[in-house]
Amino acid sequence: NLVIPRIVSIFFWLLGGIGIFLLARDMTSSDGAILALAVYLLVPFSVIVSRTIQPDPLMTCLIIFTWWFMYRWLEKRTWKWAVLAGSIGGLAVLTKALAAFSILSSFLAIVIILGLRKTIRNAQFWVMGVIVVVPTLIYMVIGFFVKGDLGSQFSLRFFPENWIDPVFYLQWERMIEKVVGLLPF
């Protein structure tokens, strides 16, 4: 019965919408938050992906809440927000390794906002990063060295040579245009 997994996917996609609303409200206003939520929920790709039986809706939800917790940490600079951001970010990366790129971009944004010197000296920033990395690191150590069955997960999936190929970025732009359209992007 595929109804139950679809309901679970829809639940996580909608929960991510709550995170979008909270993040956008904190960054802009309630009106901005409603607009961000509408784009998140009503772009045709959102409707399709929210019904898929894959880890993507959960990963997306966790990434969004990681961003919100990081934003709250930037405002408050308390251990509570640092640990929450690290924990949820760690779960996002553990759910699907591609989340690491979205989480890493958040860390880079913090470095840009606070400045390199201030960020390097901030213990909460480092603890947040360690908490993000540890769950996946443990999983990979067990998978590669204890069980030995994780190597096939990463074969033929990582192509750094594409990073310097302009066609690679044009293909991404075309995919983004097909999925969400250029206006929301």
N, C-alpha and C positions, 0 to 999 in steps of 0.2 A: 504494500500500500504506500504510494508515494505522497499521499496527502500529508502525513505527519512530518517527513523531512522537509517538505515545502513550507509547512507552517513554521517549522523551526527556522528556516532560512528567512522567511518573511519577518519573523519576530526579530531576528538579529539586524535585518536591514532597517526596520522601523526603530529599533533601539539606537542604531547609528544616527537616525534622523533626530532623535532627542539630543544626542551629542552634538550634531551640527547646529541645532537650534541654540544650545547652551553656549557653544563656542562663538557662534556669530553674534549672539546677544551680548556676550562679554566684550567682543571686539568692536561692535557697532551699536546697534539698538535693537529693540524688539521688532521693529519693521524690517531691519536688515536681516534679522534672524528668521523671520517668516519667509522672506524672499529666498534666503539660502536654503531653508528647508523645502520650499516649493521646488526649487531647481533640483535638489537632491532626490526628492521623491517622484517628480513628474517627468524628468528626462526619460525618454523611452528605454534607454539601456537600464535604468534603475528598476523599471518594472520587470524587465527580463531577468536581470541578475538576481533580483530578490527572490525569484522563484526557482533558481537553480539549486541542485542538490550538490553543492560544493562547499569548501571552506571559505570562499570569498566573502559572503555576507558577514560571517563572524569576524574574519580578518579585518574587513572594512570598519565594522563597528568598533573593534578594539583599537584600530589606528586612530579613528576619530576621537575616541575618549582619551587616548594617549595625548593627542594634540591638545585637547581641552585641559587635561591635567597639567601639561607642560606650560600652557598659557597661564593657568592659575598659579603655577609655581613661579613663573616670571613676575607675576603681580605680588605674590605674598612672600616668596622665598622661605617657605617652611618645609620641614622634613616630611610632613604629611603629604603634601602635593608632590614632592620629589619621589617618595616611595610609591605613591599611587601611579604616577606617570611611568616609573620604571617597571612596576609590576604588570600593569596593563600592556605596556609596550613589549615586555618580555613574552607575555601570552600571545600578542599579535604576531611576533616573529616566530614563535613556536607553532602557531596555527599554520602559517604559511611564510616561508623564508623570504619571499619577495616583500613582505612588510618591512623588512630591514631598511629598504631604500627610503620609504616614507618616514620611518622613524629617524633615520640618519639625517634626512633633510630638516627635521625638527631640531635636532641637536645643532646642526649648522646654523639654523636661524637664531638659536640662542647665542651662539658664539658671535654672530654678526650684531645682534641686539646689545649684548652686554660688553662686547669687546673681548679680544683674545686673552689679555692679561687677567681681567676680572673673572672670566669663565674658568681659566686654568686653576685659579686659586680657590674656586668654590667647591667645597667638599660635597655639597648636595648634588651638584652637577655630575660629579664622578660617581657617586653612589647610584644615582639614577641610571647612568650608563652601564654600570656593572650589573645592576638588577635586570636591565634589558637583555644583556648578553648571556648571563649565566644559564637560564633554562635551556636555550638552544645549544649552548656550548656543551652542557651536560648531555643533552640528547645526541649531539653529533659524536662526542667522545664514545658514548656507549654504542652508537650505531656503527661507527667506523672501526673502533679498536676492540670492543668487547664482543659484539655480535658479528661484525664484519659484513653486514648486509646493506649498509647505507650508501655505498659507493655508486650503485646503479641509479640512485635517486638524483645524482648530480651530473651524470654523464650526458653529454650533448645538450646542456642547458645554459651554459655560461660562455659568452663569446665576446671578450673584451675588445677584440679587433674591430667590432662594429662601432665602438665608441668614437672612432676617428673617421667613419664612413658617413658622408653627408646623406647618402641615400637612406641609410638606416633611420635618420631623423625625419626625412620626408615620408617614409613609410609609417612612422609613428603618427605624424600629423594627419595622414590620410585615415588611419585607424581611429584617431580621436574624432575626426570629422564624421566618420560613419557612426560612431558609437554615441557621441553626445552632441555633435554639431559644433561649429566654430564659435557661435555666440556664447554658450556657457563656458567653453574652454577659455 
